[in-house]
């Protein structure tokens, strides 16, 4: 696992799998048992950017 990877994670609430983006620095991933992630969605919506 490294910064920028997108992985599937099963959250407790809501009870479903979601893609998450790893944002923890690579140097910290090796030294910690926790990482910071941003949950994302697989749903495409008609929203202007």
C-alpha positions as a printed Julia matrix, in Angstrom:
49×3 Matrix{Float64}:
   0.0    0.0     0.0
   1.26   3.47   -0.87
  -0.01   7.04   -1.09
  -2.37   7.49   -4.04
  -3.56   3.88   -4.09
  -7.29   3.26   -4.33
  -8.45   0.23   -2.34
 -11.82  -1.29   -1.41
 -12.63  -1.07    2.3
 -15.64  -2.42    4.17
 -16.94   0.21    6.59
 -19.03  -0.66    9.65
 -21.57   2.13    8.98
 -23.01   2.04    6.39
 -22.37  -1.66    6.0
 -20.9   -1.65    2.52
 -17.64  -1.68    0.62
 -16.36   1.6    -0.76
 -13.27   2.68   -2.66
 -10.88   4.73   -0.54
  -7.92   6.89   -1.55
  -4.79   6.53    0.62
  -3.44   9.99    1.56
  -0.93   9.06    4.29
   2.72   9.76    3.36
   4.58   6.63    2.21
   7.22   7.1     4.93
   4.53   7.03    7.64
   2.71   3.96    6.28
   5.66   1.71    7.11
   5.93   3.05   10.67
   2.24   3.1    11.65
  -0.61   0.63   11.94
  -3.12   3.26   10.73
  -3.5    5.25    7.52
  -5.62   8.23    6.55
  -8.06   7.65    3.71
 -10.67   9.58    1.78
 -13.82   7.54    1.1
 -15.06   7.9    -2.47
 -17.97   6.6    -4.5
 -18.49   4.49   -7.59
 -21.7    6.35   -8.44
 -21.53   8.67  -11.43
 -23.8   11.69  -11.03
 -24.74  14.4   -13.5
 -22.98  17.18  -11.61
 -21.07  19.98  -13.29
 -17.51  20.49  -12.07
